[in-house]
Amino acid sequence: KAGVTQTPRYLIKTRGQQVTLSCSPISGHRSVSWYQQTPGQGLQFLFEYFSETQRNKGNFPGRFSGRQFSNSRSEMNVSTLELGDSALYLCASSLEDRSYNEQFFGPGTRLTVL
Amino acid sequence: QKEVEQNSGPLSVPEGAIASLNCTYSDRGSQSFFWYRQYSGKSPELIMFIYSNGDKEDGRFTAQLNKASQYVSLLIRDSQPSDSATYLCAGLGSWGKLQFGAGTQVVVTP
């Protein structure tokens, strides 16, 4: 079974621009979560989508948004990029059972904001 | 205060020895706990999860959970150089969010 895929793997943007990242979950997984990982803050939860609905949201500004499509693929968007948005953005998918919520991570998208 | 706390390390372990990693959490409603391994430049890889008090063993790895003390641990037996990585503890909180600790760096020395 193929793992979680993320595109693009690397991205360089300048301040003020916007960016869209894509995530395809493991086949059969209906939940997709997004995380930001930086050396200083570690792994921080952005949001979780299940059946095209945002089910949970972390403490990030409204510039960070996401959506999920009917095939469970998900995108996240960051508008008006800031230097501090430079990070590894990780997507993780899981089955719908929330009790255990085993999450499997994709390879990530490395975003650099100049 | 972070909801999940880990010592950042590095934890230096001789090859063949037992590595002991600890994690504490503040959300008493947390149901399940996960240990991920992350190699430098790679994404986290799930090693184990545990949701009942006690021990859970999988190969060279043993996870321990004590909900009364809000404590989770991971033991790595017969440590190998390939175990050198950052180990992330995560708890599924009462609001359904997975909260990660900052990670403990493990260095296995030959």
Chai-1 contact restraints between the chains, C-beta under 6 A:
chainA,res_idxA,chainB,res_idxB,connection_type,confidence,min_distance_angstrom,max_distance_angstrom,comment,restraint_id
A,G42,B,A102,contact,1.0,0.0,6.0,A-B,restraint_1
A,L43,B,F100,contact,1.0,0.0,6.0,A-B,restraint_2
A,F45,B,K97,contact,1.0,0.0,6.0,A-B,restraint_3
A,N56,B,G96,contact,1.0,0.0,6.0,A-B,restraint_4
A,N56,B,K97,contact,1.0,0.0,6.0,A-B,restraint_5
A,L90,B,S43,contact,1.0,0.0,6.0,A-B,restraint_6
A,R98,B,G96,contact,1.0,0.0,6.0,A-B,restraint_7
A,Y100,B,S32,contact,1.0,0.0,6.0,A-B,restraint_8
A,N101,B,L92,contact,1.0,0.0,6.0,A-B,restraint_9
A,E102,B,F49,contact,1.0,0.0,6.0,A-B,restraint_10
A,F105,B,S43,contact,1.0,0.0,6.0,A-B,restraint_11
A,F105,B,P44,contact,1.0,0.0,6.0,A-B,restraint_12
A,P107,B,S43,contact,1.0,0.0,6.0,A-B,restraint_13
A,G108,B,S43,contact,1.0,0.0,6.0,A-B,restraint_14
